[in-house]
Amino acid sequence: MKSVVLLGSTGSIGVSTLDVVAAHPARFRVEALVASRNVDRLEEQARRFRPDVAVVADPSFAPDAARRLAGVCRVEAGRDAVLAVSRSSTADLVVNGLVGAAGLEPTWAAVDAGIDVALANKEALVAGGAFVTARAAESGALVLPVDSEHNALHQCLKGESASEVRRLWLTASGGPFRDREASTMASITPEEALRHPTWVMGPKITIDSATLMNKGLEIIEARWLFGVPSERIAVVIHPKSVVHSMVEFADGSFKAQLGMTDMRHPIQYAMSWPERWPSALPPFDPIAAGPLEFRAPDLAKFPCLALAREALERGGAAPAVLNAANEVAVEAFLSLRAGFSDIPRVVRAALERHGDDPAATLGDVLEADRRARATASAWLSSGVKR
């Protein structure tokens, strides 16, 4: 039985993770649940799964959580409490379903303590991949990808020699605007951008999918997970989203991983590693899936993809700056303080200002993140209108 710490338990990844736990009650024990501020859902989860501790990242919501969960479990709050459960000496696995750069420090805490991490929080590797992967190698912790694309690559690379890999191919649905005229992109509303054609995800990642920034972040994540440089990581639009990613080998052969568009599949794969367990989910039907279509992404229409590659190639603090500015811009778009086309503009402005900042330590990365957020916020406050 694995003892599990679940970060972001009330979000979409957290809910799906607990579905996997519920399907395998003899294999998992929930040690800790971490949520930001959704006390209603946290209470339901704690009463069902009976963790030792429930952590509320936002301390202002802690009194309400403590009152509701009296007699159920211990309640703690704040950043230090999140980091403490992430490095718990009794945990076997930390599942990180947090959103944004907030997932970096807990990921570091877990691998620093030698605890395996099932990672859905791609921003942890985008901002601090060099430090997280180096420390994991030293401590013996495994970083197991939960993102469907990287999870697929992990499966395709199993048993293969790294020297025989030519390229990694990340598939992208293309989001809701893959067929939209470029001249109309500036008028896109949050309501339109949140209508993802194939996946059900949280709002931030859904907007990232609409801009293709999500795929750019995944290029950076893949570089650190698999040790492959940017020029050997390709992106292809695959509207049906049944091929989750592919590996191209030196002899021209391809290996692809196919499956249902349900995050419980990659979550269970990561949580059960190195075993592969039966699943109660409906099986994938390749006949029903029909013809498979692939096309090149439109880099002019989706500039975020090129910005991410640029940040990876620049190195240093640039990926952290890219990620931080994108988070600020996406939040502004969702709250109607910026337009859809302002997202890449904000990211470009932050990269021009801070892209060459130093990143010799994890502290440098966190400081670059802070500066980029301030610059992005100032840029948005300077009079940008929808």
C-alpha positions in Angstrom: 0.0 0.0 0.0 1.4 3.4 -1.0 0.9 6.4 1.3 -0.1 9.4 -0.9 0.1 13.1 -0.4 -2.2 14.8 -2.9 -1.5 18.5 -3.7 -4.4 20.3 -5.4 -6.9 17.8 -4.3 -10.0 19.9 -5.2 -8.9 20.6 -8.8 -9.6 18.4 -11.8 -6.4 16.4 -11.4 -7.0 16.0 -7.7 -10.5 14.8 -8.2 -9.4 12.3 -10.9 -6.6 11.1 -8.6 -9.0 10.3 -5.8 -11.1 8.4 -8.4 -8.1 6.2 -9.0 -7.5 5.8 -5.2 -11.2 4.8 -4.8 -10.9 2.2 -7.5 -7.9 0.6 -5.8 -8.6 0.9 -2.0 -6.2 -1.8 -1.0 -3.3 -0.2 -2.8 -3.4 3.4 -1.6 -3.7 5.3 1.6 -4.3 9.1 1.5 -2.0 10.7 4.0 -2.6 14.3 3.2 -4.9 16.5 1.1 -3.8 20.0 0.1 -6.3 22.5 -1.3 -6.1 26.3 -1.9 -9.5 27.5 -0.7 -12.3 25.1 -1.9 -13.3 24.1 1.7 -16.6 22.5 0.6 -14.9 20.0 -1.7 -12.0 19.5 0.7 -14.5 18.6 3.5 -16.2 16.0 1.3 -12.8 14.5 0.3 -11.5 14.4 3.9 -14.6 12.7 5.2 -14.4 10.1 2.5 -10.7 9.3 2.5 -9.8 10.1 6.1 -6.3 11.6 5.7 -4.1 12.4 8.7 -4.0 16.1 7.7 -5.9 18.5 5.4 -3.9 21.6 4.4 -5.4 24.8 3.3 -2.8 26.8 1.3 -4.7 30.1 1.8 -4.6 30.6 5.6 -7.8 32.8 5.5 -9.8 29.7 4.8 -8.3 27.6 7.6 -10.6 28.5 10.5 -13.7 27.4 8.4 -11.9 24.2 7.4 -10.8 23.5 11.0 -14.4 23.9 12.2 -15.8 21.6 9.6 -13.2 18.9 10.0 -13.0 18.8 13.8 -12.8 15.1 14.7 -12.1 14.1 11.1 -8.4 15.0 10.6 -5.9 17.6 11.6 -6.1 20.9 9.7 -3.0 23.0 8.9 -2.5 26.1 6.7 -0.1 28.1 4.7 3.0 27.6 2.6 5.1 26.0 5.3 2.4 23.4 5.9 2.3 22.6 2.2 6.0 22.1 2.1 6.0 20.0 5.3 3.5 17.4 3.9 5.4 17.4 0.6 8.5 16.1 2.4 6.7 13.9 4.8 8.9 11.0 6.0 6.0 8.6 5.8 4.9 9.4 2.3 5.6 7.1 -0.6 4.3 9.3 -3.4 3.4 13.0 -3.8 0.9 13.7 -6.5 1.3 17.3 -7.6 -1.9 18.6 -9.2 -1.3 22.2 -8.3 -1.7 25.0 -10.9 1.2 27.3 -11.9 4.5 28.1 -10.4 3.1 27.5 -6.9 3.9 23.8 -7.6 7.7 24.4 -7.8 8.6 24.5 -4.2 6.5 21.5 -3.1 8.0 19.5 -6.0 11.5 20.5 -4.8 10.6 19.6 -1.2 9.5 16.1 -2.2 12.4 15.2 -4.4 14.9 16.8 -1.9 13.4 14.3 0.6 13.8 11.4 -1.8 10.0 11.0 -2.3 8.7 10.0 -5.8 6.5 12.7 -7.4 3.6 12.0 -9.9 3.8 15.4 -11.6 0.9 17.1 -13.3 2.2 20.5 -12.5 4.3 21.2 -15.6 5.3 24.6 -14.4 7.6 23.1 -11.7 9.8 21.8 -14.5 9.4 24.8 -16.8 10.6 27.2 -14.1 13.0 24.9 -12.2 13.6 21.8 -14.3 17.4 22.0 -14.0 17.3 22.1 -10.2 14.4 19.6 -9.7 15.9 16.9 -12.0 19.4 17.3 -10.6 18.2 16.9 -7.0 16.0 14.0 -7.9 19.0 12.2 -9.5 20.9 12.8 -6.3 18.2 11.7 -3.9 16.9 8.8 -5.9 13.4 10.2 -6.2 11.5 9.5 -9.4 9.6 12.2 -11.3 6.8 10.4 -13.0 4.8 12.5 -15.6 1.1 12.7 -15.3 0.5 15.1 -18.3 -1.1 12.8 -20.9 1.6 13.8 -23.5 4.6 13.2 -21.3 3.0 10.1 -19.7 2.6 8.8 -23.3 6.3 9.5 -24.0 7.3 7.7 -20.8 5.4 4.7 -21.9 6.8 4.8 -25.5 10.4 5.1 -24.2 10.2 2.2 -21.7 12.8 -0.3 -22.6 14.3 1.8 -25.4 17.9 3.2 -25.7 18.1 7.0 -25.5 20.8 6.8 -28.2 18.3 5.4 -30.7 15.7 8.2 -30.2 15.6 10.7 -33.1 12.7 12.9 -32.0 9.9 13.2 -29.5 6.5 14.2 -30.9 4.1 16.0 -28.7 0.5 16.0 -30.0 -1.8 18.9 -29.5 -5.6 19.1 -30.0 -5.1 22.6 -31.4 -7.7 23.9 -28.9 -10.9 25.6 -29.9 -9.2 28.0 -32.5 -7.2 25.6 -34.6 -9.5 26.4 -37.6 -10.3 30.1 -36.7 -9.2 32.9 -39.0 -6.1 34.6 -37.7 -7.6 38.0 -38.3 -10.3 37.3 -35.7 -8.1 36.1 -32.9 -8.1 39.5 -31.1 -11.8 39.3 -30.5 -11.8 36.0 -28.7 -13.7 36.0 -25.4 -12.9 33.9 -22.3 -16.2 32.0 -22.8 -15.0 30.9 -26.3 -11.5 30.1 -25.1 -12.8 27.9 -22.3 -14.7 25.6 -24.7 -12.0 23.0 -25.2 -13.1 20.5 -27.9 -11.7 17.3 -26.3 -10.4 17.7 -22.7 -12.1 18.8 -19.5 -9.5 20.8 -17.6 -9.2 23.7 -15.2 -9.5 27.3 -16.6 -5.8 28.2 -16.7 -4.7 25.1 -18.6 -7.7 25.4 -20.9 -6.6 28.9 -21.9 -3.0 27.7 -22.3 -4.3 25.1 -24.7 -6.2 27.7 -26.7 -3.0 29.8 -27.1 -0.8 26.7 -27.6 1.3 28.0 -24.7 0.4 24.7 -23.0 2.4 22.9 -25.8 5.3 25.3 -25.4 5.5 24.6 -21.7 5.4 20.9 -22.5 8.4 21.3 -24.8 10.3 22.7 -21.9 9.0 20.0 -19.5 10.0 17.3 -22.0 13.5 18.6 -22.2 14.0 18.1 -18.5 12.0 14.9 -18.2 13.8 13.1 -21.0 17.0 15.0 -21.6 16.2 15.8 -25.2 17.1 19.3 -26.6 14.4 21.6 -28.1 15.3 20.9 -31.7 14.5 17.2 -31.2 11.1 17.9 -29.8 8.3 18.3 -32.4 4.7 19.5 -32.0 1.9 18.3 -34.2 -1.8 19.1 -34.2 -3.9 16.1 -33.8 -7.6 17.2 -33.4 -9.0 13.9 -32.1 -6.5 13.7 -29.2 -6.4 9.9 -29.2 -2.7 9.7 -30.0 -1.2 11.2 -26.9 2.4 11.4 -28.1 4.9 9.6 -30.3 8.6 8.7 -30.3 10.5 8.7 -33.6 13.6 6.3 -33.7 16.8 6.5 -35.6 15.6 3.9 -38.1 12.5 6.0 -39.0 10.1 3.9 -36.9 7.5 5.5 -34.7 6.0 4.3 -31.5 2.7 6.0 -30.4 0.6 5.7 -27.3 -3.2 5.8 -27.9 -6.0 5.9 -25.4 -9.2 7.6 -24.2 -9.1 11.3 -23.4 -9.5 10.7 -19.7 -6.8 11.8 -17.2 -7.4 8.9 -14.9 -5.5 6.7 -17.3 -2.1 8.6 -17.1 -2.7 9.3 -13.4 -3.1 5.5 -12.6 -0.1 4.7 -14.8 2.1 7.1 -12.8 0.7 6.1 -9.4 1.1 2.4 -10.1 4.6 2.6 -11.6 6.5 0.3 -12.1 3.5 -1.9 -12.4 0.5 -1.6 -14.7 -2.8 -2.3 -13.2 -6.2 -3.1 -14.7 -8.6 -0.2 -15.1 -12.3 0.0 -14.6 -12.5 2.8 -17.2 -14.1 2.1 -20.6 -11.6 0.6 -23.1 -10.3 2.6 -26.1 -12.0 1.6 -29.4 -9.6 2.3 -32.3 -12.4 1.5 -34.8 -14.7 4.1 -33.3 -11.9 6.6 -33.3 -11.9 6.6 -37.1 -9.2 8.3 -39.3 -6.3 10.0 -37.5 -5.4 13.5 -38.8 -2.1 15.3 -38.2 -1.1 18.8 -39.2 1.6 21.4 -38.5 0.8 24.1 -36.0 0.4 27.7 -37.3 3.2 29.5 -35.6 2.0 32.9 -36.9 -1.4 32.4 -35.4 -0.1 30.9 -32.2 3.1 32.9 -31.2 3.2 31.5 -27.7 4.7 28.2 -29.1 7.7 30.1 -30.5 8.1 32.2 -27.4 8.4 29.0 -25.3 11.1 27.6 -27.6 13.0 30.9 -27.4 12.8 30.8 -23.6 14.2 27.2 -23.5 17.0 28.0 -25.9 17.9 31.2 -23.9 18.0 29.1 -20.7 18.7 30.6 -17.3 15.7 32.4 -15.9 14.0 32.8 -19.3 11.6 29.8 -18.9 10.6 31.0 -15.4 10.0 34.5 -16.8 7.9 33.1 -19.6 5.8 31.0 -17.3 5.2 33.8 -14.7 4.2 36.4 -17.3 1.9 33.9 -19.0 0.2 33.2 -15.6 -0.4 36.9 -15.1 -1.7 37.4 -18.6 -4.0 34.5 -18.5 -5.6 35.6 -15.3 -6.0 39.1 -16.8 -7.7 37.6 -19.8 -10.1 35.5 -17.7 -11.0 38.6 -15.6 -11.6 40.7 -18.8 -8.6 43.0 -18.1 -6.8 42.0 -21.3 -7.6 40.5 -24.7 -6.6 37.1 -26.0 -3.9 38.6 -28.3 -2.4 40.4 -25.3 -1.2 37.2 -23.7 1.8 36.7 -26.1 2.5 40.4 -26.0 2.8 40.4 -22.2 5.0 37.3 -22.3 7.2 39.0 -24.9 7.5 42.2 -22.8 8.6 40.2 -19.8 11.2 38.1 -21.7 12.7 41.3 -23.2 13.0 42.8 -19.7 14.1 39.7 -17.6 15.0 36.9 -20.1 18.7 37.2 -19.3 18.3 37.3 -15.5 20.6 34.8 -13.7 19.4 31.5 -12.5 22.3 29.9 -10.6 20.1 28.8 -7.7 16.5 27.9 -7.0 16.2 31.2 -5.2 17.2 33.0 -8.4 14.4 31.3 -10.2 11.9 32.3 -7.6 13.2 35.9 -7.8 12.9 35.9 -11.6 9.4 34.7 -11.3 8.5 37.5 -8.9 10.1 40.2 -11.1 8.4 38.9 -14.2 5.0 39.0 -12.5 5.6 42.6 -11.5 6.6 43.6 -15.0 3.6 41.8 -16.6 1.2 43.4 -14.1 2.7 46.8 -14.8 2.4 46.3 -18.5 -1.3 45.3 -18.2 -1.9 48.3 -15.9 -0.4 50.7 -18.4 -3.7 51.0 -20.3 -4.1 47.7 -22.3 -7.7 47.3 -23.2 -9.5 44.4 -24.8 
